[in-house]
Amino acid sequence: MTSSAGLFGLPLSLLDALAVAWFAVTFIGYQNLSRFAWFEQRSIAGAVQRHRVAWMRNMALRENRMSDSMLMQQLGQGNAFFASTSAIAIGAIVSLLGAGDKMQAVIEKLPLVARTDGAIFDLKLLLLIGVFVYAFFKFAWGFRLSHYCGIMIGATPQASAENRAECEVHADAVSSLIGIAADHTNRGLRAFYYAIAAMTWIFHPVVFVIATTWVLVILIRRDFYSRSRHVLAGANRVI
């Protein structure tokens, strides 16, 4: 297979370079494209956000908001779990750097595995590390934002006939902040999906391309065409 200068001056094959380019386009492109208003309104994230608005407006009318604070705390714990999982994955992969020749010798015993040198193998590990680092920062910031959301819930004024409009404005602000936290969580979760695709580059660039495309199809289906999305969007019409 012909080689090119490739990434970072390493002798990547043309197929490897194309596989990495396809991964970068789908990963970065989908993460940013899903934030556009037209796509967001039609996605499961947009449907859930409309429920968050209804939740916070109902919260503003309640005298006892303990259940809302506890629910917000539980939602934030998921970010803490995935942030710690990302850190563990980063440490595990870093420990493999420099052992590319030994690892490749073991993997090449499997059928249909592409041969490569230790430097390229380390580059594959670096891609995985990069994906998990991205996920860590997203989950860590989402966890921090969940604390801010809890504070804003606690700061919601008691509803009365005189300040009902003020309570609704505050409730909308809280729901927007929760939506931002959820967006960071969603980006971190998508990174976990793409990490699975990145792992397949260790075996063969063609498998890498197939896995990346497979992950993209799964994300599109779950965000826009899943049964969960239809249920949530249908429930919005009842609110």
N, C-alpha and C positions, 0 to 999 in steps of 0.2 A: 504494500500500500504506500502511495506517495506521501511525503511528509512536507510540512510547511513550517515556517518560523513559529507560528501559533502564538499562544498566550504566554506572556512573560519571557519571550524568547526561547521557550522550550520546543523541542521538535515534535509537536503534536501532529498526528496525521490529519489529513483534510477531513476525514469522517469525524474524528474527535472534535475538531474545531467547529464543524457544523452542528454537532450534537450539543456542544456547550452554548453556541449561539442560539439554538432553538430553545434550550432550557432558559436562558436569560430573557429572551423575548417573551415567552409564555409566563414566566414567573413575575417579572417586573410589569409586563403589559397587563396581565389579569389583575394584579394587585391594584394598579392605578385605574384601569378601565372600570372596575367595579365600583369606584367611588363617584363616577359621574351620575348626576341626578337621574337621568333617563334610565340607567341600569339599576341604580339603587332603589328606585320606586317600584321596580318590577321584580326585585330579588327578595329572598327570604329575610335579608337584613332589613329591608325597607318595611316589610310586613311586621316584623318584630318591633321596629322602632315606633310604629303607630300604636302598638300595644303598650310600649313604655310610656308614651304620652298619656294614654288613658290611665295607666297605673299611677303615674305621678299626680295626675289631676284628682284621682280618687283619694290618693294619699293626703293631698292638701286639705281635703274635706273631713278627714278623720281626726278625732281628738287624740287617740292612742296610735302612735306610729311605730311602736316597738317591732311589730311584725314586718314592716317595711324595712327597717334598719337591719333586722336579722337576715332577711332575704337578700339584701344588698351585700351583707358580709359573706354569706354563703356563696354568692355569685363570684365575689372577689377571690375566694379560696381556690377556685379553679385556675386562675392566673398564677397564683403562688405555686401550685403543683406543677404546672407546665413550665414555669420559669426554672424551678429547681431541676426538673427533668432535662431541660435544655442544657443547664450547666453541667449536669452529670454526663450527658452525651458529648459535650465539648471536651471535657477532661478525658473521657475514654478514647476519643478519636485522636486527641493530641498525643496520647501515649503510644499511638501506632506510628506517628511520624518518624521517619528515619529507618523504619523496618520494612520499607516497601519491597525490597528484593526478596526478603523471606516470605512476606505475605503473598506476593505475586507468585512465588514458586508453589505455594500451597494451592492458590486459587486456580492456577493454570492446569492443575490436574483434572479440573472439571471440564466436561466437553463444551466446545464452542466458545471458550473464553479467549479473548484477544490478548496477544502477547504485548507487553509494554515494559519499559525500564522502571527503575525505582523512583526516579525524579517525577515521571508522569503519574505514577501511583500516588506519590505524596501530593501532587496537584489535585488528584481526585479527592483525597482526604481533606485538603484545604477547602475545596468547594463545599463539602459536607459541613466542615467547621463554620464556614461563612453563613450557611443557611441556618444553623443552630444558633449562632451568635445573633443573627437578625431576629430569630424567634424569641430568644431570651430578652432582648430589649423591648420587643413588643409586649410580651407577657408581663415583664417587670413594670412597664409603664401602665399597662392596663390594671395591674394590681394596685399601683399607687392611685390611679384615678378612681378606683372603687372606694378608696378611703375618702377622697374629696366628695364623692357622691353621697357617702354616708353623712358627712358633715353638712352638706346642703340639705339633706332630708331633715336632719336635726334642726337646721336653721329655718325651716318652713314655718311661717307665722300661723297662729291658730286662725282658722277660717271664721269669718263672721259676715254679716250682711254688708258691712262697710268696706271690708278689705278683700272681698271675694275675687275681684279682678287682679289684685296684687298677688294673691295666692296662686292664681292660674298662671300668671307670668312667671312666678318663681318655679312652679311645677314644670312648665315648659323648659325652663333653663336647666333644671335637674335632669329631665329626660334627655335633653341634648347632650349633657355631659356623660350620662350613662351610655348614650349612643356612641360617643367618641371612644369611651373605654371599650365598648363591645367591638368597635372597628379595629382597635389594636389587637384585641383577642382573636378576632377573625383572621387578621393578617398573620398572627403567630401560628394559628391552626393550619392555615394554608401552607405556611413554611414547613410544617411537619409533614404534610402530604408530599411536598416537593422534595423533602429530605429522603423520602422513600425512593422517589425517582432518581435522585442523585446517587444513591447507593448502587443502583444498577450499572452506573458507568464503570464501576470496578470490573464488571464482567465483560461488557462489550458496548461500544458506542451505539450500535443499532438497538440493543436492548434499552439503552439510555433514552434514545429518541422515542421508542414505543412507550416506555414507562412515563415519560414526560407528557406525551399526548394523552395517555390513559388518565393521568392525574387531572389534566386540563378538562377532559370530558366529564370526569366525576364531579369536579367543582362546578362546572356549568350546570350540570343536571341538578345537583343538590341546591344550588343557589337560585335557579330559575324554573326548574321543571319537576321538583320533587313533590311527593304527596304532602310532606310537611309544609312546604311553601303554599300549596293550594289551601290547606286547612287554615293556616295563619292568615292568608289573604282573605279567605272567605269569612273568617271570624271578624275581620276588620269592618265588614259591611254591617255587622250586628251592633258594633260599638256606637 
